[in-house]
Amino acid sequence: MNKADIKQIEAESAKEIAESQDAKQLYDVKVKYLGRKGRLTEILKKLRDLDSEERKSIGPLANGARQLIDNGLDKRKKELENQIDWEKEKIDVTLPGEKNELGSLNSITIVYREIEQIFSSMGFEITSGPELETDWYNFTALNFPPDHPARDMQDTFWIHPITNPNHKMQMKIPSEGEAASLSENNLRRNGGGIGAGVKSDKEKLVLRTHTSPVQVRYMEKHKPPFRVIVPGRVFRNEATDATHEHTLHQFEALVTGKDINIGHFKHIAKEFFSAFFGKDVDIRLRPSFFPFTEPSFEFDISCTVCSGKGCPSCRYGKWLEIGGAGMVNQNVFMSAGYPRNKFQGFAWGFGIERLAMMKYKIDDIRWFESGDLRFIKQF
Amino acid sequence: MKYSYNWLKELSKTKKTPEQLAQLISMRAFEFEDSKKEGTETQLEFAILPNRGHDALSHIGMAREICAIEGRKLSPELDYSQRLKLSFSQKLNIKVNERHLCPRYIGTALENIKVGASPKWMQQRLLASGVKPINNIVDITNYVMLETGQPLHAFDLERTAGNIIVRKAKKNEEIKLLDEKVYKLTANDLVIADSEKALALAGVMGGIGSAINNKTASIILESANFDAPSIRKTRMRHNINTESSHRFEREIDPNLAEIGVVRAIELIKKLGGKNVEVIALTDVYAKIIRPWKINLNTNYVNNLLGENIPVSKMKSILENLGLIVKVSGKFLNCETPTRRIDLKTQEDLIEEIGRIYGYENIKEQALCVELKTPPRNEKRIFENKLKNILTGLGFSEVMNYSFYGKDEVASFNLDESDHIEVSNPLSLDQQYLRTTLIPGIVRNATLNLKYFNDFSIFEIGDIFSAKKGEKTKLAGALMNRNQKNNPYYDLKGKLEELFRCLNLPDVEFAQPKVAGNFVHPTRTAVIKLKNTVVGYIAELNPNILRKYDLKDRLVCFELDVVEVMKTSDAFEKSYHPISKFPTVNRDISMFVDENTKYADITKEIKKTGGELIKNITLFDKYKDSLAIRIEIGSNGKTLTSSEIDTVVNKIIHALEKKLGVKVRK
C-alpha cells in the first residue's frame, strides 16, 4: 500500500464516474470503490494496521480520495438526473396538428374589401342606403320615365303595400304636389295587387334594382365636391342559372364637383382596375344609354388574362365588359335638390360577382349565396 | 336589329368591309351583336340603344350614323318627304277616336294593284334583314319599314267597309290576327276598325280578315303613329312581339309617317302593277310636331367631355347627324330634326359630339381635389370588425337570400303579419322578406351537415319587418357532432370572447320571461347590454329542426348590429392600473338546487365582497355541485389572511342564507 495506489484509485474512479451513463452504473462505481469490500474501503480498513508515521502520511490521502469520489459521485448523479433521454422523448412530427381553424370570409366580402381599400386610399367616402327602397329613389329620382321597361314586373321585385299603420319605414314623406302621378302601368298588373290604393311613388316600395338610389340619398344631405362609393346588395326579378342571380352585389362610385369630366372618369377607372388586378389595365368606353347619366357609356377593360392580345377568357375580343358609367344626368341633380347645370359628376357601377368570378375563376354565380362551406372555405 | 350590309353600303356609300363597319359602329354608336351570310348578302346585327329606337331602327338611320362617323352627310336624295306632295282632293273616310293614342293616321287607297312575288333584290334584302318575303305588297310595306323605320300596313280594300276608325276595342272583342290566332281584347287595346269590325290590332299586327291575298286589286295603305306605352302594354298583354310593335313601343316621330307613305306609294307604283293609282288619301294629324331648338354652350361641351374640340368640329358632327347648326358666339344654335326625339338637352348633344369624336380620343385626367380624409363609415367599419373577430373565432361567412316562403313562416312560428310580401315573387318559397336570418342559417346547417361534422357559420344581413322596418342583423350557428357537452356553452364562450374583443364588459345573458318563437324554451337566453336587449342565444327548438331532418342539436344567436355598435362605441378603451399588491385565490365548493343560477351566485359574491373581488371563475361542475374560485385582493394594501377569511366567511354566509346553497366545508 502506498501513495501511488491511492492516486491510481482517484484517477480510475474519476474516469469511471465520468463514464457512467445512468444511476445503476454510477452505483456500481460507488460499490467498487466505497462498498464494504470496495478498493478504497479496503485501504481505509488497513489504516489501523499501519504505524503512526505511515498513518499520518497515508491517512489524509485516503480520506481525501474518499471525499473526492463522494463529491464526484454526487456531481455525476445530479448530471445524470438532469440528463434527458431524447430517444424516449421522440414524437412523430408528421402527425397532423390539432384542429384550430379560422373561419373564412365570403368571397364577396373579400372583393368588397379590396375595392373599398383602393377607393379609400383615393379619398372616397363609403356610404350605403336601404335595400327596401321607394319607387321614387329607385326609379323616378334617377330620371326613369313612368313607362320605362325597367319598371316591369319582369325586372323588379315589387312590394305589396304595407297596410300596417304602425310601420315606420325610413322613407321620405312626399309633400303635396310633389307626389308624382305614377303610370297606371305598374298599378294595374297582377290583378291590381301592387300598389292598389297607392298613389305616390314615394310610398311604393321595391327591392332596389341597383345601388344608384343612394346617389340621390347622399346628395340630399351633402354638397359637392365629394367622391363616394356605395357597396350593396341589389335584386333583379329573374330566374337563376349559372350566370344569373336574383340577389347580387354591386358597387357604385360617384364623383361630383364643378368641373368633373369624362377624362377624370377614365383616369380613376384606370387607377382602380390597375390596382385591383395588380397590373396595368386599359379602359375603353363605348356609347350606351342609362336614364340617370348623359352621356352614358359601357366600359370595358383590357383583358386581364392576355393583356389585350386575345385569349379564350375575352373570347379573342381583347376586352372584358365590366359595367356601365356616365356623366350624372342633370335631372338626377335636380331630384337631389341641386340647381340645374351648377355641378358635373360621373357615376359608375359594376357587379361584385362578376369581378369575383374573374378573379377566382368561379364558374357558377349561384355559389355566392349557397351557404356551402365547401365553397366558402376555399377563400 | 338585323341590317343588310349591301343595303347600308348603298345608302351610306361607305367603303368599309362588314368587319370594319361592325367595329366602327360598336365604338361610336351601337354594340355589334352578330354577323352571318344570307346568300350573297351579309347580315349585321346591332343592339340599338333604347333611346335610339326613334331613328336608328332603319337602314337610313344606320346609314346616317355611318356617314356621321366617317365625317360626311347622308345623301339628300334619301329625304323622301321632298318627293311627293301629300294632297289629294279625294278623301278616305278616316275617324280617329283616340287622338292621344294615335297622334297621326295617314290612310291612302290605291287601285289596279297586281299581287305577285316581289323582285329578287328586294327579297334578298328582306331576308338579310331577317324578314320573310310574302308578296309584293306586303314586302313593300316591310321594305319601307326596314328602310325608313316607319311600320306600315296594307288592308285589302274590298274586304273592309271602305272606311277606317281608330278606336279602343270593346271588352272581350275578338279578332283573328295574321298569326291565325284569335285574341280576346280588352277595353285598353287600340284597334283599327271599319264601321263593322276590328281590322287590326293597332301598331302590333293586322287581322287575317282584311289581309292581302293573290286576288287583292285595291288596298288601303296605313302609315300611322301610335302612343308608345299603349302599344307596349297591348303587346305585353297579348304576348305578341312584331317588328311593328318593336318600333312603335320605342316611340317614333309622327312626321316619319309621311316619309313612309310617300316611299311606299313610289314603290307600289313601280312594283305593284302597271296602272296603280292613288285614289284617295287622308292625313289625320292634329298636333303637328315641329323641329325644336337647343342652345349649346361650346365651353360646356369641352368642360364635360374634358377635351378641346374645336367649335367647327362640333358643328360638323351635329350637321352630319342631320341637325341645322348656327354659330353664335360661344353658342351653337341647333335645330333638331323631329326624328331625334332623344335630343332634348345640351348634354344629349354633348353625348353626340363625344361619341362621334370618339371616347378613346379623350385623354385621362387626374382629379384636382382638396386633399382630405373621407368621413368614416362607422357601420361598415363595425361590420368589418365583427367579421374579423368571428372568422378569428372559427366562424365562416355565409350569405343568404332575403326571401323565404309560407313554409318557413309556419315552421319557425313567425308572425305572418310582421312580414313584408313581394308582389311578384319568383316562386312561392320566396314570397316574404325575411324578418330573421335564422331560417337561412338553418338551411345552411342542413346542407353543410352532409359534408362536415362540426362547423360554425355567421351572416350579416338586413331583415325587414313590417312593424320595425329594415335592420341589419348578425346571426350565426354552431354545430359540433363530436362534442358531448351541450354546444350552447361552446357558442356562448365564443360570443363572450366576441363581446370582450368589442370592449363590451358587462354583457348579461338572462333567461327570458317568454321564449322566442323558434327556440328551445328552456335553453335560451336574451343578451343584454346596459339593460337593453340586443339579441339572443338559443338552442333551436328540436321540433323545428326535425322538420328539416336535423337530428343534431343546433345552437344559434342573432344580434342587432346597430344596437351592439352603439353600446360598443360608448365604451372608450382605457388602461386599468395593475395592482401592486398580491391577490389570493380561494375555492368554494357548494351544492345548489336546480333553480339557483350561476349568475345569481356570482352577483351575490360581487355584492358581498365588493371591490375586493377581482375575479370569479367556475372551475368544476358536476350534477348539483359547483366549485368556484374567487380571486381576492385590494388595490391599496396586502390583505392579511384573517381579512381574507372574513370576506370569504361573509360570502359563504350570504350564499347559504340568500340562495340556499350548501357550502362544503
Interface residues (C-beta under 8 A of the other chain):
Chain A: N100 E101 L102 G103 S104 L105 N106 I108 T109 R113 E116 S120 G123 F124 E125 I126 T127 S128 P130 E131 L132 D147 P149 M153 F157 W158 I159 H160 I162 N164 N166 H167 K168 M169 Q170 S183 N185 N190 G193 I194 L205 L207 P225 R227 P231 R233 F235 N237 E238 A239 H246 T247 V255 G257 D259 I260 N261 I262 G263 H264 K266 H267 I268 K270 R284 L285 R286 P287 S288 F289 E294 P295 S296 F297 E298 M327 N329 Q330 N341 Q344 F368 E369 S370 G371 D372 L373 R374 I376 K377
Chain B: S26 M27 R28 A29 F30 E31 L49 P50 N51 R52 A228 P229 R232 K233 Y300 N303 L304 L305 G306 E307 T345 Q346 E347 D348 I350 E351 G354 R355 Y359 E360 I362 K363 E364 Q365 A366 L367 V369 E370 L371 K372 T373 P374 P375 N377 K379 R380 N384 K387 L390 T391 G392 L393 G394 F395 S396 E397 V398 M399 N400 Y401 S402 S417 I420 E421 V422 S423 N424 P425 L426 L433 G440 R443 N444 L447 N448 Y451 F452 F455 S456 I457 F458 G461 D462 F464 A466 K467 K468 G469 E470
